[in-house]
Amino acid sequence: MRRRPAVAAAAAAAADAAEGQAQTVLLVACVAMAMAAVHRVAFSVLALPIQAQLGLTLPQMGMLQSALLCGYLLGQVPCGMLADRLGGAPLAAAGLLLWSSVCLLFNLAPSSSNPFVALLAVRAALGLAQSCIMPAVGNLAARWFPSASRSRWTSAVYSAYSVGTVAGLALTPLLAEHASWSKIYALLGLAGMAAAVAGGLALPREGHAALQPWPAAVPAAGRSCGGMGRAGSGVGREALVHLLMLCFVHSVISFSFFIQQAWMPTFLASSGFTHLSSIGVLSALPWLATSAVSLLAGGVADRLQAQHRWSALRVRRVMQALAAGGTALSLLPLALPGLRLPPLATASVLVVSVGFQGLCYSGFHAYVAEVAPQEVGLVLSITNTCGTLVGIAGTLATGWLAASPLGYSAVFAATALLQALCLVAWLAGAHGRPLRLHMP
């Protein structure tokens, strides 16, 4: 009889240790996501002085914006396989160290014989180094995050990206008053390298293709997860249709995200804002809204499951439906041709539309971790590859459309239409049955 309390105490101690390790992984993932956002979005603010210094056109700036996505695209599937094999947490820390080192190369571009080509190469290298972050986060969420808290914890990680975006948009203009754009990137790179070393040292060890310490977080292959379905899709037509739906939804999310992150400062400048610091602050507000919405939605999603007995599938479907439908409706004022809103009204519309995207972390991203827990890195790398291709096309097209008579209204109209189609595809295809890409 005395053995039972001892066993219970040992189990409680093991659970506490596992929770502490999972929280460390959560913290490292948040830092990596925040730094990824800072390193990306700094270019969006610095695009204005870069364009002025080098005498570049809007289409050329679109090429520079898309160069990062080209590199990002190349590493998706290899990084997804690596995340599933070695673990997402160490991959996130190693990736942060690598892409922060690449940031130092921006300092060499202005003195090169062809600064434009040099910037293209460095931007592509930065994207390639950052291609690990989405598969790594997807894997560590399935491997480490307990199912009862997955919505909140997953939302917290992606919220950190929004916080990093806000920090980059707010701080970069202040740094630009005292340093050149190339020196700013060198400073940001050094900060990221320091964070990567600290995070890597703090991480718990993961064995080779180790299982996560939360058994409930990753169900056995072929079983339903969190109330989602009863049988696995297997390898076949149903799995392919399921995967194609996920690719389309992720592509629409990426289309909106990449365009807004890359072009928002330039769009605000065309809407009547002239001071760089004002543009930076106003560009940060939508991402601050995304962070707040994602954290709130994560808590609401977990409570709907725990207290109101909603199934995981119902929660994911509702959250993603609200994300797509809300974004589509909120963008309509900017999509109407000939309608020019006052500058503050324009900024307000952007805050609302980008804020709705915070719901997708409790929707789409949590859904993928639950229907493909054993292969979440691979699945996300495939869907993110599609999303990046669409993002490249969208970023390039935005540069051309912005310089054409159609202007930015055509970009917002296309975004609203895609979000409406995303809503239809999600409600039709998110059935919740487990997705497996490998033969058993």
C-alpha positions as CSV (number, residue, x, y, z in Angstrom):
1,M,0.0,0.0,0.0
2,R,2.9,2.3,0.6
3,R,4.0,1.9,-2.9
4,R,1.0,3.7,-4.4
5,P,1.8,7.2,-2.9
6,A,5.4,6.8,-3.9
7,V,4.4,5.9,-7.5
8,A,1.9,8.8,-7.5
9,A,4.5,11.2,-6.3
10,A,7.0,10.0,-8.9
11,A,4.4,10.4,-11.6
12,A,3.6,13.9,-10.4
13,A,7.3,14.9,-10.4
14,A,7.7,13.5,-13.9
15,A,4.7,15.4,-15.1
16,D,6.0,18.6,-13.5
17,A,9.4,18.1,-15.2
18,A,7.7,17.4,-18.6
19,E,5.7,20.6,-18.2
20,G,8.8,22.6,-17.4
21,Q,10.6,21.2,-20.4
22,A,7.5,22.0,-22.6
23,Q,7.4,25.5,-21.4
24,T,11.1,26.0,-22.2
25,V,10.4,24.7,-25.7
26,L,7.5,27.2,-25.9
27,L,9.7,30.1,-24.9
28,V,12.4,29.2,-27.4
29,A,9.8,28.8,-30.1
30,C,8.4,32.3,-29.3
31,V,11.8,33.9,-29.4
32,A,12.7,32.3,-32.7
33,M,9.3,33.4,-34.2
34,A,9.7,36.9,-32.9
35,M,13.2,37.3,-34.3
36,A,12.1,35.8,-37.6
37,A,9.5,38.5,-37.8
38,V,11.9,41.3,-36.9
39,H,14.5,40.2,-39.5
40,R,11.8,40.0,-42.2
41,V,9.7,43.1,-41.5
42,A,12.7,45.4,-41.1
43,F,13.1,45.3,-44.8
44,S,9.6,46.5,-45.4
45,V,10.3,49.7,-43.4
46,L,13.8,50.1,-44.8
47,A,12.5,49.6,-48.3
48,L,11.8,53.3,-48.6
49,P,15.4,54.5,-47.9
50,I,16.8,51.5,-49.9
51,Q,14.7,52.5,-52.9
52,A,15.7,56.1,-52.6
53,Q,19.4,55.4,-52.1
54,L,19.7,52.8,-55.0
55,G,17.1,54.5,-57.3
56,L,15.0,51.3,-57.6
57,T,11.5,51.1,-59.2
58,L,8.5,49.6,-57.5
59,P,8.8,46.4,-59.7
60,Q,12.4,46.0,-58.6
61,M,11.3,46.4,-55.0
62,G,8.8,43.7,-55.6
63,M,11.6,41.5,-56.9
64,L,13.6,42.1,-53.7
65,Q,10.5,41.3,-51.6
66,S,10.0,38.1,-53.5
67,A,13.6,37.0,-53.4
68,L,13.2,36.1,-49.7
69,L,10.2,34.0,-50.6
70,C,12.2,32.2,-53.3
71,G,14.8,31.1,-50.9
72,Y,12.1,30.3,-48.3
73,L,10.4,28.1,-50.8
74,L,13.5,25.9,-51.6
75,G,14.0,24.8,-48.0
76,Q,10.5,23.9,-47.1
77,V,10.3,20.2,-47.8
78,P,13.9,19.3,-46.7
79,C,13.3,21.2,-43.4
80,G,9.9,19.6,-42.9
81,M,11.5,16.1,-43.1
82,L,14.4,17.2,-40.9
83,A,12.0,18.6,-38.3
84,D,10.1,15.3,-38.1
85,R,13.3,13.3,-37.9
86,L,15.4,15.4,-35.4
87,G,12.7,17.5,-33.6
88,G,11.4,20.9,-34.2
89,A,12.8,22.6,-31.1
90,P,16.5,22.2,-31.9
91,L,15.8,23.0,-35.5
92,A,14.2,26.3,-34.5
93,A,17.3,27.3,-32.5
94,A,19.7,26.3,-35.2
95,G,17.7,28.1,-37.8
96,L,17.7,31.3,-35.8
97,L,21.5,31.1,-35.5
98,L,21.9,30.6,-39.2
99,W,19.5,33.3,-40.5
100,S,20.8,35.8,-38.0
101,S,24.3,35.2,-39.4
102,V,23.0,35.9,-42.9
103,C,21.7,39.3,-41.7
104,L,25.3,40.4,-41.3
105,L,25.8,40.1,-45.1
106,F,23.4,43.0,-45.7
107,N,26.3,45.2,-44.6
108,L,28.3,44.2,-47.7
109,A,25.6,44.9,-50.3
110,P,26.0,48.7,-50.6
111,S,29.7,48.5,-51.5
112,S,29.3,45.7,-54.1
113,S,29.6,46.3,-57.8
114,N,25.9,45.7,-58.3
115,P,24.0,46.4,-55.0
116,F,20.7,45.4,-56.5
117,V,21.9,41.9,-57.4
118,A,23.7,41.6,-54.1
119,L,20.6,42.4,-52.2
120,L,18.7,39.8,-54.2
121,A,21.2,37.2,-53.2
122,V,21.2,38.1,-49.6
123,R,17.4,38.2,-49.4
124,A,17.2,34.8,-51.0
125,A,19.8,33.4,-48.5
126,L,17.8,34.9,-45.6
127,G,14.6,33.2,-46.9
128,L,16.4,29.9,-47.3
129,A,17.7,30.0,-43.7
130,Q,14.3,30.9,-42.4
131,S,12.5,28.1,-44.2
132,C,12.9,25.9,-41.2
133,I,10.7,27.9,-38.9
134,M,7.2,26.8,-40.0
135,P,8.0,23.0,-40.1
136,A,9.9,23.3,-36.8
137,V,7.1,25.1,-35.0
138,G,4.5,22.6,-36.3
139,N,6.6,19.7,-35.2
140,L,7.3,21.0,-31.7
141,A,3.7,21.9,-31.2
142,A,2.6,18.3,-31.9
143,R,5.6,16.9,-30.0
144,W,5.6,19.0,-26.9
145,F,2.4,20.9,-26.4
146,P,-0.3,19.2,-24.3
147,S,-3.6,18.7,-26.1
148,A,-5.5,20.6,-23.3
149,S,-3.5,23.7,-23.9
150,R,-2.6,23.4,-27.6
151,S,-4.8,26.2,-28.8
152,R,-3.3,28.7,-26.3
153,W,0.3,27.6,-26.7
154,T,0.1,27.4,-30.5
155,S,-1.5,30.9,-30.6
156,A,1.2,32.2,-28.2
157,V,4.0,31.0,-30.6
158,Y,2.4,32.7,-33.7
159,S,1.4,35.7,-31.5
160,A,5.2,36.1,-30.9
161,Y,5.6,36.5,-34.6
162,S,3.1,39.3,-34.5
163,V,4.9,40.9,-31.5
164,G,8.2,40.6,-33.4
165,T,6.5,42.3,-36.4
166,V,5.3,45.1,-34.2
167,A,8.7,45.5,-32.6
168,G,10.4,45.6,-36.0
169,L,8.0,48.1,-37.5
170,A,8.2,50.4,-34.4
171,L,12.0,50.2,-33.7
172,T,13.4,50.1,-37.2
173,P,12.4,53.7,-38.0
174,L,14.0,54.8,-34.8
175,L,17.2,53.0,-35.6
176,A,17.1,54.5,-39.1
177,E,17.5,57.9,-37.7
178,H,20.9,57.0,-36.3
179,A,22.3,54.3,-38.7
180,S,22.2,53.2,-42.3
181,W,19.9,50.4,-43.3
182,S,22.9,48.0,-43.8
183,K,24.2,48.7,-40.3
184,I,20.7,48.1,-38.8
185,Y,20.6,44.6,-40.3
186,A,24.0,43.9,-38.8
187,L,22.8,44.9,-35.4
188,L,19.6,42.8,-35.7
189,G,21.7,39.8,-36.8
190,L,24.0,40.0,-33.8
191,A,20.9,40.2,-31.5
192,G,19.5,37.1,-33.2
193,M,22.7,35.1,-32.8
194,A,22.8,35.9,-29.1
195,A,19.2,34.7,-28.7
196,A,19.9,31.5,-30.7
197,V,22.9,30.5,-28.5
198,A,20.9,31.2,-25.3
199,G,17.9,29.3,-26.5
200,G,19.9,26.3,-27.8
201,L,21.6,25.9,-24.4
202,A,18.3,26.1,-22.6
203,L,16.5,23.4,-24.7
204,P,15.8,20.0,-23.2
205,R,17.5,17.2,-25.1
206,E,15.5,15.3,-27.8
207,G,16.6,11.9,-28.8
208,H,16.9,10.9,-32.4
209,A,13.4,11.0,-33.8
210,A,12.3,11.0,-30.1
211,L,8.7,10.9,-28.9
212,Q,7.4,14.0,-27.1
213,P,7.0,13.9,-23.3
214,W,3.3,14.5,-23.5
215,P,1.8,11.2,-24.6
216,A,-1.7,12.7,-25.1
217,A,-0.3,15.3,-27.6
218,V,0.6,12.8,-30.3
219,P,-1.9,9.9,-30.7
220,A,-1.0,6.7,-32.4
221,A,-1.0,6.9,-36.2
222,G,-4.4,6.2,-37.7
223,R,-6.4,7.2,-34.6
224,S,-8.5,10.2,-34.3
225,C,-7.3,13.2,-32.3
226,G,-9.3,15.4,-30.0
227,G,-12.7,14.3,-31.4
228,M,-11.6,14.5,-35.0
229,G,-13.0,11.6,-37.1
230,R,-12.8,7.9,-36.6
231,A,-10.6,6.5,-39.3
232,G,-7.4,7.7,-41.0
233,S,-7.4,8.9,-44.6
234,G,-4.5,6.6,-45.5
235,V,-2.6,7.1,-48.7
236,G,-5.1,7.6,-51.5
237,R,-7.6,9.9,-53.1
238,E,-9.1,11.1,-49.8
239,A,-5.8,11.9,-48.3
240,L,-4.8,13.8,-51.5
241,V,-8.0,15.8,-51.5
242,H,-7.5,16.5,-47.8
243,L,-3.9,17.7,-48.5
244,L,-5.0,19.8,-51.5
245,M,-7.6,21.6,-49.3
246,L,-4.9,22.3,-46.7
247,C,-2.6,23.6,-49.4
248,F,-5.2,26.0,-50.8
249,V,-6.2,27.3,-47.3
250,H,-2.5,27.8,-46.4
251,S,-1.9,29.5,-49.8
252,V,-4.7,32.1,-49.1
253,I,-3.4,32.7,-45.6
254,S,0.1,33.2,-47.0
255,F,-1.1,35.4,-49.9
256,S,-2.7,37.8,-47.4
257,F,0.2,37.7,-45.0
258,F,3.1,38.2,-47.3
259,I,1.4,41.0,-49.2
260,Q,0.4,42.9,-46.1
261,Q,3.8,42.4,-44.4
262,A,5.8,43.4,-47.5
263,W,3.7,46.3,-48.9
264,M,1.9,47.8,-45.9
265,P,4.4,50.6,-45.3
266,T,4.6,51.5,-49.0
267,F,0.8,51.4,-49.2
268,L,0.4,53.7,-46.2
269,A,2.9,56.1,-47.7
270,S,0.7,56.2,-50.8
271,S,-2.3,56.9,-48.7
272,G,-1.1,60.1,-47.3
273,F,1.4,59.3,-44.5
274,T,4.8,60.8,-45.1
275,H,6.9,60.5,-42.0
276,L,8.8,57.2,-41.7
277,S,8.3,56.8,-38.0
278,S,4.5,57.3,-38.4
279,I,4.4,54.8,-41.1
280,G,6.3,52.3,-38.9
281,V,3.9,52.8,-36.0
282,L,0.8,52.5,-38.1
283,S,2.2,49.5,-39.9
284,A,2.7,47.9,-36.5
285,L,-0.8,48.4,-35.2
286,P,-2.4,45.6,-37.4
287,W,0.1,43.1,-36.2
288,L,-0.5,44.1,-32.6
289,A,-4.1,43.4,-33.2
290,T,-3.3,40.0,-34.6
291,S,-1.2,39.2,-31.5
292,A,-4.1,40.2,-29.2
293,V,-6.7,38.4,-31.2
294,S,-4.6,35.2,-31.5
295,L,-4.0,35.1,-27.7
296,L,-7.7,35.7,-26.9
297,A,-8.8,33.2,-29.5
298,G,-6.5,30.5,-28.1
299,G,-8.0,30.9,-24.7
300,V,-11.5,30.9,-26.0
301,A,-10.8,27.8,-28.1
302,D,-9.5,25.8,-25.2
303,R,-12.4,26.8,-23.0
304,L,-14.9,25.8,-25.7
305,Q,-13.4,22.3,-25.5
306,A,-12.9,22.1,-21.8
307,Q,-16.0,23.8,-20.4
308,H,-18.6,23.7,-23.3
309,R,-17.6,20.3,-24.6
310,W,-17.1,21.4,-28.2
311,S,-15.1,18.9,-30.2
312,A,-11.7,19.9,-31.4
313,L,-13.0,19.7,-35.0
314,R,-15.8,22.1,-34.3
315,V,-13.5,24.6,-32.7
316,R,-11.0,24.5,-35.6
317,R,-13.7,24.8,-38.2
318,V,-15.3,27.8,-36.5
319,M,-12.1,29.6,-35.8
320,Q,-10.7,29.3,-39.3
321,A,-14.1,30.2,-40.8
322,L,-14.2,33.4,-38.8
323,A,-10.6,34.2,-39.9
324,A,-11.4,33.8,-43.6
325,G,-14.9,35.4,-43.6
326,G,-13.9,38.3,-41.4
327,T,-10.9,39.1,-43.5
328,A,-12.9,39.1,-46.7
329,L,-15.6,41.3,-45.4
330,S,-13.3,43.8,-43.7
331,L,-11.2,44.4,-46.9
332,L,-14.2,45.4,-49.0
333,P,-13.8,49.2,-48.3
334,L,-10.2,49.1,-49.7
335,A,-11.2,46.9,-52.6
336,L,-13.8,49.3,-54.2
337,P,-12.2,51.1,-57.2
338,G,-12.3,54.9,-57.0
339,L,-13.0,54.9,-53.3
340,R,-10.2,56.7,-51.4
341,L,-10.6,56.6,-47.6
342,P,-9.0,59.1,-45.3
343,P,-5.5,58.0,-44.1
344,L,-6.7,57.1,-40.5
345,A,-9.7,55.2,-41.9
346,T,-7.4,53.2,-44.2
347,A,-5.2,52.3,-41.3
348,S,-8.2,51.2,-39.2
349,V,-9.4,48.9,-42.0
350,L,-6.0,47.3,-42.1
351,V,-6.0,46.8,-38.3
352,V,-9.4,45.0,-38.5
353,S,-8.5,42.8,-41.5
354,V,-5.1,41.7,-40.3
355,G,-6.5,41.2,-36.8
356,F,-8.9,38.6,-38.1
357,Q,-6.0,36.5,-39.2
358,G,-5.1,35.9,-35.6
359,L,-7.9,33.4,-35.5
360,C,-6.2,31.0,-37.9
361,Y,-3.7,29.9,-35.3
362,S,-6.5,28.3,-33.3
363,G,-8.1,27.1,-36.6
364,F,-5.8,26.0,-39.4
365,H,-2.5,25.6,-37.6
366,A,-3.9,23.7,-34.6
367,Y,-6.0,21.5,-37.0
368,V,-2.9,20.4,-38.9
369,A,-1.1,19.4,-35.7
370,E,-4.1,17.3,-34.7
371,V,-4.8,15.5,-38.0
372,A,-1.2,14.8,-38.9
373,P,0.7,14.6,-35.6
374,Q,3.3,12.2,-36.8
375,E,4.1,14.0,-40.0
376,V,3.1,17.6,-39.2
377,G,6.5,18.9,-40.3
378,L,6.2,17.3,-43.7
379,V,2.6,18.3,-44.1
380,L,3.2,21.9,-43.2
381,S,6.3,22.1,-45.4
382,I,4.1,21.0,-48.4
383,T,1.3,23.4,-47.6
384,N,3.7,26.2,-46.8
385,T,5.5,25.5,-50.1
386,C,2.3,26.1,-52.0
387,G,1.7,29.2,-49.8
388,T,5.1,30.6,-50.5
389,L,4.7,30.1,-54.3
390,V,1.4,32.1,-54.1
391,G,3.1,34.6,-51.9
392,I,5.9,35.1,-54.4
393,A,3.4,35.6,-57.2
394,G,1.3,38.0,-55.1
395,T,4.2,40.1,-53.9
396,L,5.5,40.5,-57.5
397,A,2.0,41.2,-58.8
398,T,1.4,43.8,-56.1
399,G,4.4,45.8,-57.3
400,W,3.1,45.8,-60.8
401,L,-0.5,46.6,-59.8
402,A,0.6,49.4,-57.5
403,A,2.4,51.1,-60.4
404,S,-0.6,50.5,-62.8
405,P,-3.9,52.5,-63.1
406,L,-5.6,49.7,-61.1
407,G,-3.6,50.5,-58.0
408,Y,-3.9,48.9,-54.6
409,S,-7.7,48.4,-54.8
410,A,-7.2,45.5,-57.2
411,V,-4.8,43.8,-54.7
412,F,-7.4,44.1,-51.9
413,A,-10.2,42.9,-54.2
414,A,-8.2,39.8,-55.1
415,T,-7.4,39.2,-51.4
416,A,-11.1,39.4,-50.4
417,L,-12.1,37.0,-53.2
418,L,-9.5,34.5,-52.2
419,Q,-10.5,34.6,-48.6
420,A,-14.1,34.0,-49.6
421,L,-13.1,31.0,-51.6
422,C,-10.9,29.8,-48.7
423,L,-14.0,29.9,-46.4
424,V,-15.9,27.7,-48.8
425,A,-13.0,25.2,-49.2
426,W,-12.4,25.0,-45.5
427,L,-16.0,24.3,-44.6
428,A,-16.3,21.7,-47.3
429,G,-13.0,19.9,-46.7
430,A,-12.0,20.2,-43.1
431,H,-13.5,16.9,-42.0
432,G,-11.0,16.1,-39.2
433,R,-10.0,12.6,-40.3
434,P,-6.2,11.9,-39.7
435,L,-3.9,12.6,-42.6
436,R,-1.1,10.2,-43.3
437,L,1.3,10.6,-46.3
438,H,3.4,7.5,-45.7
439,M,2.4,3.9,-46.2
440,P,2.0,2.1,-42.8
